[in-house]
């Protein structure tokens, strides 16, 4: 699966980490970071994937809402690419979801896409396709606003 994020606007005010060798890293959400949450449609278990403009990434497995966070780093191995465009930063991440769960290749998926943007003064803003009521919570079941049908042969 490939996911692509475009951060557009006054990029001179956005803190973006310098490129580093691709590797797993923790706590990426404390700075500018793109996130994807994926689960089987109707399931409570899900995975969180973080992709940083530095090329670093993270993966976590949860057995239900914010419970049972286990690092799933070794399984993921995504390819993260970043391009600076005029007035925009584009991050694309390609990975094989079957490395997280074989069921992801043949079932309907629910997906949440989000981003954390760090301003030049260190302030974080939270962006998502769908925010549940209250403070930002990308893990909330209501955040899983996209559905992908199963693969059909």
Beta strands, then each sheet from edge to edge (+ up, - down):
strand 1: 2-8
strand 2: 33-40
strand 3: 46-51
strand 4: 57-62
strand 5: 70-71
strand 6: 79-85
strand 7: 88-94
strand 8: 109-118
strand 9: 124-128
strand 10: 146-148
sheet 1: 1+ 7- 6+
sheet 2: 5+ 4- 3+ 2- 8+ 9-
sheet 3: 5+ 4- 3+ 2- 8+ 10-
end
